[in-house]
Amino acid sequence: MTTDPYALARTAVLDARAALVALSRDIFAHPELNFAEHYSSARVADELERHGFTVERGAYDIETAFEARCGSGELVVAICAEYDALPSVGHACGHNVIAAAAVGAALALAGVADEAGLSVVVLGTPAEEGGGGKILMAERGAFDGVHCSMMVHPWATERLEATCLAVDHFDVTFTGFEAHASAAPWKGRNAADAMVIAQVALGLLRQQLQPGDQLHGIVTNGGAAANVIPAKVTGRFMCRSLRLEDLTELQRRVRNCFTAAALATDCEVSFTDLAPIYSHMESDQRLLASYRRHAETLGRSFDLDDEGVAKPTLSTDMANVSLLVPSIHPMIKIEAGGAVNHQHEFAAACITESADLAITDGAIAMACTALDAALDDEWRSELLGKHS
């Protein structure tokens, strides 16, 4: 190449810094839930379109998804942008940072894509928080022809990867009969009792879970009045396992707890799946090593990984992508004052100078990782051969 593509990529990110930070802050100020990210999706797509990307909105039959493209090279790199928020705590997982870093990496690569033989795809992927947007997009062809994919995720510590657990998201509804709680309780069938029994059964089951298995849940509707036997009670639950194969057995045992509770209270139970199953993740170690090298040149360090400290556990629909194409999902540190993801305090940390730095550092490290893959002849040929 006649110029240094890495230097050009870094310069492009730094030149766009003000716009990237503004994008992050704007998304943060407009938190939107699963599949309702109309403002955020449009804002990210507009920014890419303004910089010359060809953008398809409502991509893959999902209203708040998009696909943006530039470059005409044979090697196709996908950068995933998330922008959904959480109920109650807003952007406490930092998806505003993820989206801005994705845009930054795309802008970094846009100016060198053709010379490096790259095509750059930015996928706006809605509903990571329990809706499985990436899985739906993958099923509809979003990653067909993609040779590698990446994103960065804000975290309280610098980590190359997490233990990504396979997860099942589902709602449970117990249905009984209403009755006056004092005058004729025997005429009722108490759906709230069914939920209590199920929760006790789940609590007892925890003693016998395999290492890595987890259960979480909340009651979303527990009844309307204290003096009315509740006829309908609902809850939202998740169960997680280290691998998809283990999740199948855990699902069976968990649902048996709800079925048994319905039998004990003479109620009915039904289940509603909220999303496709999230898989475990298999990070591409060569991509990860490249990302690490470039992140370290920016002053980041991975002492916890080197010391063998246990990886954090989480679940993401990026894991499903990793089983299709070589992928990475490193956690990039922001200073959170001891807070962790999904806390209000962590949300506040996602619009600080530390979070702004994570945007530019993450963008540069991802862009340089993509360039490594494109410019190393052996690596490039391997990716093209495996995923052509």
N, C-alpha and C positions, 0 to 999 in steps of 0.2 A: 504494500500500500504506500501511496506517496505521502501520506500524512499519518500522524499518530492517532489512531482511532480512540484509544483510551483517553488521551488528553482532550480530544474533541468531545467525547461523551461526558467527561467530568465538567468541562466548561459549559456544556449545554444545560446540565442540571443546575449549576451555580447561577447561570444567567436566568434561569426560570424560577429561582428560589422564591422570590416574592409571590409569584403566581401560584406556586405549589402550596405555600403556606396559606395563602388566601383561600385556595380550594379546600384545604383541610379544615380551616376554621369555619368555612361556610357550610360544609357537610355536617360538622359538629353542631352548628347552630340549628340545623334542621333534621333532627333524628327521626328516622322513619323505620317502621318494622318490616318484617318479612313480606316480600313481594309488593310492598307499598312504597318503595323508595323512588317515587316519581321525581322529586326535586333533585335528589342526590345523583341518580342515574343520569338525568339530563345534564346536570352541572359537570359531571366528569366527561360525558360524551361531548359536550360543547367545547370543553377545554382542548380535547384531542382534535376535534374538527377544526378549531381555530388554528391549530398548528399543522394542518394539512393532511390529517388522517382521514381516510374514507370510513365513514361510520354508518353502521346499520343499527337502527334503534328497534327495540322490541324483537331482538334476535332470538331465534330458536323458539318462537311462539311463547316467549315470556315477556310480558309488557315492560318490565323494568330491567331487562338484560340488554346488553349491546355488544357489538363486535366492531372494533376499530382496527384498521390495517394501514400499514405503509411498508415500502420496500418491495423488491421483486426477486430477492434471492431465494435459492433453493431450500436453505435451512430455515425452518419456521420455528420461531420462539414465541410462546404465549406467556403473557404477563397477566396475572389475575388481579382484578380490582374488586374489593368488597366495600360495601357502603351501607349495609343495614345496621340498625341499632337494636338495643335491648329494651324490653319493657321496663319502665321505672328508672333504670340507671343510664339510659341513653347510650352514648358512645363510650361505655366503660370497657369495651374490648378494643377500642382504638381503630375502628374500621375507617375513620376519617384519615388516619395516618396511612393505612394500607392503600387506600384509593389514591392519595396524593403521591405516595412513593411509586406506585404503578405507573402513574402518568409521567413522573419524573424519569423513570427508567425508559419508558417509551420515547420520550423526547430526546433522551441521551442517545438512543440507538437510531432515531430517525435520520439524523444527518450522516450516518456512516453505514446504514443498512445495505445499500446497494453495493458499495465498495467492499463490504465484508461478506457479501453473498447471503444476506439475511432478509427474511420477511418478518416483520414484527406485528404481532396480533395482541391487542389488549382486549381481554374479555371482561366486560362488566357483569359480575356474577352476584345476583341478588340472593338474599335469604340464606346466608351461611348459618345464621343463628337458629337452626332447627327446621329450615325449609328445604335444604339440599339443592340449592340452585345449580351448583356446579354439576351435580349428578344428573339432574334433568337436562342440562345443556349438553353434557357428555353423551347421554343416551340419544340426543337429537343431532349429534355429529359435530359439536363445537371443537372437539380435540382431534377430529380426523385430519390427518396430514400434518399435525403438530409434532415436532421432534423433541421439544423439551418445554417445560413450563415452570414458573416460579412466582413467588410472592414473598413479602416479609410481613411479620406480625409483631406489633408492639408488645412488650412484656416488661416485667419488673427487673429481669436479669437478662444478660446476653447468653443465648443458648443456640446451638446450631440446629437442634431438632428436639422435639418432644416425643414422649410416648403417646402416639395418637391412638386412642381406643375406638374400636368399632362401637357404634351406638344405634339404638332403636328409640325413636321418639313416638309417643302415643298418648292418646287421651283415653280415659276410662269413664264410663257412665254406669252407675248403679240406679236401677229403677224399682221402686216399691209402690206403696200406697200411702196416701195422706190419711191422717186421723187426728182427732183432738188428743193432745198429749196427756191430758188429765182425765177427761171424761170417758174416752174409749180408746186408749192406746193399743189394746189388743186387736182392734180392727185395722191397724196400720201395718205396714212392712217398712222398716226403718232403713232407708238407703244410707243414712249417715252411719249407722251401726256397721253396715257392710264395709264402708270405707275404713272405719276404725279397725275392724278385724283384718282387712287386707294389709293395712299399715303395720299391724302387729306381726302378721305373718311374714311380711317383708323384713321387718326388723330381726326376727328370729332366723330368717334365711341368711342374713348377712354373716352369721357365724360360719356358715358352710360354703361361702363363695370361694371360687378359685382366686388366687392372687391376681390382681388386676381387674377383677370384676367390680362394678360399682352400680349402685341404685340411687336415684334421686326422684323426688316428686313433691307436688303441692296439691292441695285441694283448691279447686277453682270455684266451686259452688258447694257450700255445705248445708244449704237449707235457707228458708226465708224467715222463719219465726221460731222462737224457742218453744212455743206451745202448739206447734204443728209438727207431727211426725213427718220428716222429709221424705217425699216421694221420689226425688231425683237429686243425686249428688254426683258431681263430676270432679275429676282430677287429671293432672298432666304429669306424665312420668317419663323417665329415661332409664335405660339399662345399658351398661357398657362392658365390653370385654376386650382383652388384648388382641384377639383376632376374630375375624368373621365366623370361623368355625366354632369358636367358643361361645359366641353370642347366640347362636341358634339354641344351644342347650339352656343358656341363661334365660332367654325369652320364654321357653317352655315352662321353666320353674316359676318365673315371675308371674306369668299369666295364670298359672295354677293357683297362686295365692289369691288372686281376684275372683277366680271361679269358685274357690272354696268359700270365700266370704259371702258370695251371692247365695250359695247353697245353705250356709249356716243361717242366713237371715231371711230366706225365702224371697229374695229379690232376684232381679235379672241383671246381667252384666253385659256390656258391649264395649268393644275396643275400636278406636279410630286411629289409623296410622297417620302421622302428621307429615312424614317425609320419607323418602327412600332411605334405606339403611346406609349409614356412614360406615366405611370400612376402616381397617387399620391402615397405617401409612408405611410405605417403603421409600424412604428418601434415596435419591441418587447420590451416592457418595462422591463421585467425581465432581458433580455440580456443587455439592456442599463444600468440598475442599477448595474449589475455586472461589466460591463466595467468601469463605473464611479468609483466604489470602487477601482479597481486596478489602474486606471489612477491616482487617488488621492494619492495612496501610492507611486507613482513615482514623486509626487510634482506638479501635475496638479490640477487646480481648475476650478469650473464651476459656478463662481459668476454670470455671465450674465444669466444663466439658473435659478439660485436661485432668482435673482432679477426680473424675469419675463420680461426681455428685449425681444423685438420682435425677433422671430427666423429669420435667414436669409432665403431668398427664392432662390431656385435653382431647377433644374430638373436633374434626373439621371435615367438610366435604372435599377439601383439597386432597384428602387421603385417597378418595376414590379415583381422582385424577392420577395420583402417583402409581396406581396399578395399571394405568393405560399408557402413560408416557413418562420418561424420566422427569422427576419433579423435586422441588425443594420448598420448604416452608420454615425458614429460620426465624427465630424470635430475636427482635432487635430491641435493645434496652432503652427505656426512657426512665428518667428519674421520677419515681412515684412516691417517695417519702415513706416507704414501708407498705404502701397499698398494693393490692393485687388486682388482676383483671376482674371485672364484674362488680367492683365497688365504686361508689360515687367519687371517692378520692382518686381512684385511678382514672376515671373519666376526666376529672379536672386536670390531671397530669397530661392528658392527650392534646392539650392546647397550650403547652409551655414551650420554652426555648429548647428544652431537651427533646420534646416530641418533634419540633420543627427540624432539629438536627437529624433525628432518625429518618425523616422523610428524605433529606438529601443524601445521607449516608446510605440508606437502603436503596435508593434509586441508583446511585453510582455503583454500589457493589453488585446489584443485579445486572446492570448494563455491562459492566466489565466481565461478569461471569458469562453472559451471552456471547460477548466478543471472544472470550477464550474458546468457547465451544465452536464458534464459527471459524476462527483463524488457525486452530490446531488441526492440521490436515487429517491426522489419524482419528482424532476424536470426532471431527465433523463427518468423516466417512462412516464411522461406527454408528453415529446417530442417524444418518441418512439411510444406512443399510437396515437398521432395526425398525425404523418407523417411517419408511417411505410409502 
